[in-house]
Amino acid sequence: MSQKVVPYSIEAEESLLGNILLFSDSMALTMESGINRDDFYIEKHGRIFAIMVNMYENHEKIDIVSLSAKLKDYDYYDKVGGLDYLMQLTSSTVDRVNTKEYIRIIKNKSLSRQIIKAGEQIASEAYEPSDGIDEVLVRAEKKILDITRSRTDADFQAGSDVFDAAVRHIEKIQESGSTITGIRTLYSALDRMTAGFQRGDLIILAARPSMGKTALALNFALNAASVSQGAVAIFSLEMPAEQLAMRMISAKAKVEGQKLRTGKLDDQDWSKINETVQELKRQKLYIDDTPGIKISDMFAKCRKLKNDAGLAMILVDYIQLIQSNGQSESRQQEVSDISRRLKEIARELEVPLIALSQLSRSVESRTDKRPMLSDLRESGALEQDADIVLFIYRDEYYKREEERNEEREDVELIVAKHRNGPTGLVKLAFEKEINAFYSIADNEKQY
């Protein structure tokens, strides 16, 4: 069996470098193509190209004389073959028109080498996986995805195409007759403000402990599952799936959570529970309660769920319990990395992603305990990456126990950031005994 040869083209590499030396516009064309030093297989060609890039960025003329001087400065002149080799490069050039073809050949050969290298690494890890097979699959997916992105990221979209697409989107909205273009939350005031949770948006829902973050997030998930054809993925890093299910049953059936926990239920309660469970089982709700799940595992599971069942929304409870994949220098950097990756998941899978977050204790030290963006815990990146930031504020929580309304309390849902729309206040009602939030409209409750 003949040994396979690594894909590369010495002729294309020499010809491209020669074109850059002879024709002033060739370097600009090459830079626009996204080619870099690593795309050259011959090591000295990569070194020469790196020096050319440095000269181009410093607005220096690139020709044989100036390049020779630079090579001498870097003590690389003799190593590449001196003036004889630079003259050989220029003699390799046939026509400046062929610059694009040389670039295409070099890029394609480079991509082929990257695929081969990724394949070898994947095969090596698969033979003797040091981690679980799921981790091997995640890394394999990422390797191939990174290669695919490197091929397409350099391309611009023509403005004419983008504007045409925008007009078609506007026409589609008008034809639908609805002002809600995203996933409905079924909280009328919030839906009017946001036009629904939009695909690709990262939505941060934050509050101090015991304010009802999980309860409201589960209400969002239940409502999304009831109005959408796609699945709702719930990552519960703090609470087991069964506890989460009991909370959803309590909210939907309007049966007190304490009754579910103690089993003190009458026939009417059981009737509500059984009816609710049958309804919930028909909906596409998927729960993962892996503690300390890695962000890469989360991405892989959501991608698979989208392929298998379609995907409408992702819910993560909560950010500070996610593990990042790398070794971060600080917890703040780790949360920043996680925040950025969550935004990437939302954009790539084209779904709204709701991520819960803790707030810092600084809230408690103020007279007015309504949260502010600066209270987001551990990372300013959460504010930066988020498309929407929601805060829950319950005035009742800070009252003395004898002053509290035990049946129902009014809650402020503060829209503190909205990248593509207005900010403001949404009034909700909270019945904590059943973990349910309601809209307040014309003094009526609407679920």
C-alpha positions in Angstrom: 0.0 0.0 0.0 1.4 3.4 -1.0 2.0 5.9 1.7 -0.4 8.9 1.5 1.2 12.3 1.1 0.2 15.3 3.2 -1.8 17.7 1.0 0.1 20.9 0.1 1.2 22.8 -3.0 4.7 24.2 -3.0 4.0 25.8 -6.4 0.9 27.7 -5.1 2.8 28.9 -2.0 5.8 30.1 -4.0 3.6 31.8 -6.6 1.5 33.6 -4.1 4.6 35.0 -2.3 6.1 36.0 -5.7 2.9 37.8 -6.6 3.0 39.8 -3.3 6.6 40.8 -4.1 5.7 41.9 -7.6 2.2 43.3 -7.5 1.2 45.8 -4.8 -2.5 44.9 -4.7 -1.8 41.2 -4.1 -1.1 41.6 -0.3 -4.4 43.4 0.3 -6.3 40.6 -1.6 -4.5 38.0 0.4 -5.3 39.6 3.7 -8.9 39.9 2.8 -9.1 36.2 2.1 -8.3 35.4 5.7 -5.1 33.4 5.0 -2.6 33.3 7.9 0.9 32.0 8.5 -0.3 28.5 9.5 -2.0 28.0 6.1 1.5 27.6 4.6 2.9 24.1 4.8 6.5 25.0 4.0 7.8 26.5 7.3 10.0 29.1 5.6 7.1 30.3 3.5 5.0 30.8 6.7 7.9 32.8 8.2 8.2 35.0 5.1 4.5 35.6 4.9 4.4 36.6 8.6 7.1 39.2 8.0 5.2 40.4 4.9 2.0 40.8 7.1 4.0 42.8 9.6 5.3 45.1 6.8 1.8 45.5 5.4 0.3 46.5 8.7 3.1 49.1 9.2 2.4 50.5 5.7 5.8 49.5 4.4 6.5 48.7 0.8 6.9 45.0 0.1 9.5 44.2 -2.6 12.7 42.1 -2.8 14.9 44.9 -1.4 12.8 45.8 1.6 11.9 42.1 2.4 15.6 41.2 2.3 16.3 43.9 4.9 13.6 42.6 7.1 14.7 39.0 6.8 18.2 40.2 7.9 16.7 42.1 10.9 15.1 38.8 12.0 18.3 36.8 11.3 16.4 34.7 8.8 17.8 35.9 5.5 20.4 33.1 5.0 17.9 30.5 6.4 15.4 31.0 3.6 18.1 31.0 0.9 18.9 34.7 0.6 18.5 36.7 -2.6 18.6 33.7 -4.8 15.5 32.2 -3.2 13.6 35.5 -3.3 14.4 35.8 -7.0 13.2 32.3 -7.4 9.8 33.3 -5.8 9.3 36.1 -8.3 10.2 33.8 -11.2 7.4 31.4 -10.0 4.8 34.1 -10.8 2.8 33.7 -14.0 0.1 36.3 -13.8 -1.3 38.7 -11.1 -4.8 37.6 -12.1 -4.0 34.1 -10.7 -3.6 35.5 -7.1 -7.1 34.4 -6.1 -6.5 30.9 -7.5 -3.2 30.5 -5.5 -5.1 31.7 -2.4 -7.9 29.1 -3.0 -5.4 26.3 -3.5 -3.4 27.1 -0.3 -6.6 27.5 1.8 -8.1 24.2 0.6 -4.8 22.3 1.2 -4.6 23.9 4.7 -8.2 22.8 5.5 -7.5 19.3 4.3 -4.5 19.1 6.7 -6.6 20.4 9.5 -9.3 17.8 8.9 -6.6 15.1 8.8 -5.1 16.3 12.0 -8.5 16.5 13.7 -9.3 13.0 12.5 -6.0 11.6 13.9 -6.7 13.3 17.2 -10.2 12.0 17.4 -9.1 8.5 16.5 -6.4 8.6 19.1 -8.8 9.7 21.8 -11.4 7.1 20.8 -8.9 4.2 21.1 -8.0 5.1 24.7 -10.4 7.7 26.1 -9.1 9.2 29.3 -12.5 10.8 29.9 -15.9 9.5 29.3 -17.0 8.8 25.7 -19.4 11.7 25.9 -16.5 14.1 26.5 -14.6 12.6 23.5 -17.7 13.2 21.3 -18.0 16.8 22.5 -14.3 17.5 21.6 -14.7 15.7 18.3 -17.7 17.9 17.4 -15.9 21.0 18.4 -12.8 20.2 16.3 -14.9 19.8 13.2 -17.1 22.8 14.0 -14.0 25.0 14.4 -12.7 23.9 11.0 -16.1 24.7 9.4 -16.2 28.1 11.0 -12.7 29.0 9.9 -13.8 28.4 6.4 -16.8 30.7 6.5 -16.1 33.4 9.1 -14.2 35.6 6.8 -17.1 36.1 4.4 -19.2 39.3 4.5 -22.9 39.3 3.7 -23.7 41.8 1.0 -25.7 44.7 2.3 -28.3 44.3 -0.4 -29.0 40.7 0.7 -29.2 41.6 4.4 -31.7 44.4 3.7 -33.8 42.2 1.5 -33.9 39.6 4.2 -34.9 42.3 6.8 -37.8 43.5 4.6 -39.0 39.9 4.1 -38.9 39.5 7.9 -40.9 42.7 8.4 -43.5 41.6 5.8 -43.8 38.2 7.5 -44.5 40.0 10.8 -47.1 42.2 9.2 -48.8 39.3 7.5 -49.0 37.4 10.8 -51.2 40.1 12.3 -49.4 39.7 15.7 -46.9 42.0 17.5 -45.4 39.0 19.2 -42.5 37.7 17.1 -40.7 35.5 19.6 -41.7 32.8 22.1 -44.6 34.0 24.2 -44.2 34.1 27.9 -48.0 34.5 28.4 -47.4 37.5 30.7 -49.1 40.2 28.6 -47.1 43.2 29.8 -43.8 41.4 29.4 -44.7 40.1 25.9 -45.7 43.6 24.8 -42.4 45.0 26.0 -40.2 42.3 24.4 -42.4 41.0 21.6 -41.7 37.6 23.1 -38.4 36.1 23.9 -36.4 36.2 20.6 -34.4 33.5 19.0 -30.7 33.8 19.7 -31.3 36.0 22.7 -29.5 35.4 26.1 -31.9 36.4 28.8 -30.5 36.8 32.4 -33.1 36.3 35.2 -31.5 37.4 38.4 -32.5 38.0 42.1 -31.4 37.4 45.6 -32.0 33.9 47.1 -35.6 33.0 47.9 -37.1 35.7 45.6 -38.7 33.1 43.2 -36.2 32.9 40.3 -36.7 29.2 39.8 -40.5 29.5 40.1 -40.7 32.3 37.5 -38.3 30.5 35.2 -40.4 27.3 35.4 -43.5 29.3 34.6 -41.7 30.7 31.5 -40.8 27.1 30.6 -44.3 25.7 31.1 -45.9 28.6 29.1 -43.3 28.2 26.3 -44.0 24.5 26.1 -47.7 25.1 25.9 -47.5 27.5 23.0 -44.6 26.1 21.0 -44.1 23.1 18.8 -40.5 22.8 19.9 -38.9 21.3 23.0 -38.0 23.2 26.1 -34.7 22.1 27.6 -34.3 22.6 31.4 -30.9 22.3 33.0 -31.4 22.1 36.8 -28.0 22.2 38.5 -29.3 22.8 42.0 -32.5 20.8 42.2 -33.2 17.2 41.3 -35.5 16.6 38.3 -38.2 15.1 40.5 -38.4 18.2 42.8 -38.6 20.4 39.7 -41.4 18.2 38.4 -43.3 18.6 41.7 -42.9 22.4 41.5 -44.3 22.4 37.9 -47.2 20.2 38.9 -48.0 22.5 41.9 -48.0 25.6 39.7 -50.0 24.1 36.9 -52.5 22.2 39.0 -52.8 25.0 41.6 -52.2 22.5 44.4 -50.1 23.7 47.3 -46.5 22.5 47.2 -46.6 21.6 50.9 -49.5 19.2 50.2 -47.4 17.5 47.5 -44.4 17.2 49.8 -46.4 15.8 52.8 -48.9 13.7 50.7 -51.9 15.2 52.5 -54.1 15.3 49.4 -57.8 14.9 49.0 -59.7 13.5 45.9 -60.1 17.0 44.4 -56.3 17.5 44.6 -55.6 14.2 43.0 -58.0 14.9 40.2 -56.2 18.2 39.5 -52.8 16.5 39.7 -53.7 13.6 37.4 -55.2 16.0 34.8 -52.2 18.3 35.0 -49.6 15.4 34.7 -51.3 14.1 31.6 -51.2 17.5 30.0 -47.5 18.0 31.0 -46.6 14.6 29.6 -47.9 15.7 26.2 -45.6 18.7 26.1 -42.0 18.6 25.0 -40.3 19.2 28.4 -36.8 17.8 28.8 -35.0 18.0 32.1 -31.3 17.4 32.9 -30.3 17.6 36.5 -26.6 16.8 36.2 -24.9 18.7 39.0 -22.0 20.9 37.9 -22.6 20.2 34.2 -19.9 21.5 31.8 -20.9 24.1 29.3 -19.6 21.8 26.4 -21.9 19.0 27.6 -24.8 21.4 27.7 -24.1 22.5 24.1 -23.9 19.0 22.8 -27.1 17.9 24.5 -29.1 20.9 23.2 -27.7 20.3 19.7 -28.9 16.7 19.8 -32.3 17.6 21.2 -32.8 20.2 18.5 -32.0 17.5 15.8 -34.3 15.0 17.5 -37.3 17.0 18.7 -36.8 20.6 17.6 -35.9 23.2 20.2 -38.0 26.2 21.4 -36.2 27.4 24.5 -33.3 26.6 26.9 -33.5 27.2 30.7 -30.4 27.1 32.9 -30.7 27.2 36.7 -28.2 28.6 37.4 -25.1 30.2 35.9 -22.8 30.1 39.0 -23.1 26.3 39.2 -22.0 25.6 35.6 -18.4 24.3 35.1 -16.3 25.9 32.4 -14.2 23.7 30.1 -10.9 25.5 30.6 -8.6 26.5 33.4 -9.6 30.1 34.2 -7.4 32.4 36.2 -10.2 33.5 38.4 -13.9 32.8 39.2 -14.8 36.1 37.5 -13.0 35.0 34.3 -14.7 31.6 34.5 -18.2 33.2 34.7 -17.2 35.5 31.8 -16.3 32.5 29.7 -19.5 30.7 30.6 -21.6 33.8 29.8 -20.0 34.1 26.4 -20.5 30.4 25.7 -24.2 30.6 26.7 -24.7 33.5 24.2 -23.0 31.3 21.5 -25.4 28.5 22.3 -28.4 30.8 21.9 -27.2 32.2 18.6 -26.0 28.9 17.1 -29.2 26.9 18.1 -31.4 29.9 17.3 -33.4 29.8 20.5 -33.9 32.1 23.5 -31.8 30.9 26.4 -32.9 32.0 29.9 -30.1 31.7 32.5 -30.7 32.3 36.1 -28.1 34.2 38.2 -27.5 35.2 41.8 -27.1 38.8 42.8 -24.4 40.1 45.1 -25.0 40.9 48.7 -24.6 44.6 48.1 -28.4 44.7 47.4 -29.0 44.1 51.1 -26.9 47.0 52.3 -29.1 49.6 50.5 -32.2 51.3 51.7 -33.9 50.7 48.3 -33.2 47.0 47.7 -34.4 47.0 44.1 -31.6 45.3 42.1 -29.4 47.2 39.6 -27.2 45.9 36.8 -24.1 46.5 38.9 -25.4 43.9 41.4 -24.9 41.0 38.9 -22.7 38.6 40.7 -19.0 37.9 39.8 -19.0 39.2 36.3 -19.8 42.3 34.3 -19.8 40.0 31.3 -23.3 38.9 32.2 -24.5 42.4 31.6 -22.5 42.8 28.5 -23.5 39.5 26.8 -27.2 39.5 27.8 -29.8 40.8 25.4 -32.3 41.1 28.2 -31.7 41.3 32.0 -34.7 40.7 34.3 -34.7 41.3 38.0 -37.3 40.1 40.5 -38.1 42.4 43.4 -40.6 41.4 46.2 -41.3 44.1 48.6 -43.1 41.7 50.8 -39.9 39.7 51.3 -38.4 42.5 53.3 -41.5 43.1 55.5 -41.9 41.7 59.0 -43.7 38.3 58.9 -46.9 39.7 60.6 -47.1 42.4 57.8 -46.9 40.0 54.9 -49.7 39.0 52.6 -49.7 35.2 52.9 -52.1 34.6 50.0 -50.8 36.7 47.1 -48.2 39.4 46.7 -47.5 41.9 44.0 -44.0 41.5 42.5 -41.9 43.8 40.3 -40.2 42.2 37.3 -37.7 44.8 36.3 -36.5 44.8 32.7 -33.2 46.5 33.4 -31.6 45.9 30.0 -33.2 45.3 26.7 -30.8 45.4 23.8 -33.5 45.8 21.1 -36.4 47.4 22.9 -37.6 49.4 25.9 -36.8 48.8 29.6 -39.3 49.2 32.4 -41.4 47.5 35.0 -43.8 44.6 34.7 -46.2 44.0 37.6 -46.8 40.3 38.4 -48.6 38.5 41.2 -46.9 35.7 43.0 -48.6 32.9 44.9 -45.7 31.3 46.7 -47.7 28.3 48.0 -48.1 27.0 44.5 -44.9 28.6 42.9 -47.1 30.4 40.3 -46.7 33.9 38.8 -49.6 35.7 37.2 -50.1 38.7 35.0 -51.9 41.7 36.5 -54.2 43.2 34.0 -57.2 45.3 34.8 -57.1 44.1 38.4 -57.5 40.5 37.2 -55.3 37.5 37.4 -54.3 35.9 34.1 -52.1 32.8 34.0 
